[in-house]
Amino acid sequence: MGEYNQRNDFSDTALGMVSTRSFPAIVGTADMMLKSAGVHLIGYEKIGDGHCTAIVRGGIADVRLAVQAGEDTAKQFNEFFSSLVIPRPYPNLEIILPITSRLTELANGGYSRLSNQAIGLIETRGFPAMVGAADAMLKSADVQLAAYEKIGSGLCTAIIRGSVANVAVAVEAGMNEAERIGELNAVMVIPRPLDELEQTLPVASCWVEKRQPLNQPLSQPLSQPLSEPLNLPISIKEPVIEVEVVQLPDLAKLPIKIIEELEDN
């Protein structure tokens, strides 16, 4: 009976996977998969040598449609490697994929303040080119560097956030700098990404929970401008001075010779 229940827990759902050889390509592929069908993005798997896989979950028909759209998108980027659809997966696949835990998070709902923002990704082969591209992007437009990803084979990706116009300007500047320094491998701009895409990228927490300046209030309100001296009560303790008392001899009782010696000194 237990095996029967396991077989039917996911009887109407499927897992879909699309693999590429570039991180920006897999993010763009995942974005298209989410927008093409009613599926949930479970996450990414990076196994080195530049291979990245986007994993989606949903109804069997929706997953098939999403995987086909993702495959077509990856081929447009010339980065497609492989794809897979698994109808009615066993729950024991949780050992490999975070299936049920991620679906629980999605069922609880999410909140994103980033729907009016864009994501920009520049992937280079070589770390100096990526750092140079990130510096150029930050200096060319009002964007923020959210994170960077390494997927092996010398491929690393700088991820920025900002308005659609600013991200487009920044990415163009980053591309030019990356080509000047080293090798530009892939570029991606995603306007107004869906919430699920943002929750799987290392950018959401950086933007949703912005650091607030520390406002330390004074214990007493100021009654006059800071440019004038503050009349605050100050308690000053009297200094303690230790005095050593030396007992001088009675000169009247000393012999005359000793008195003369003392006067000479």
Beta strands, then each sheet from edge to edge (+ up, - down):
strand 1: 13-20
strand 2: 39-48
strand 3: 51-59
strand 4: 80-87
strand 5: 118-125
strand 6: 144-152
strand 7: 155-162
strand 8: 183-191
sheet 1: 2+ 3- 1+ 4-
sheet 2: 6+ 7- 5+ 8-
end
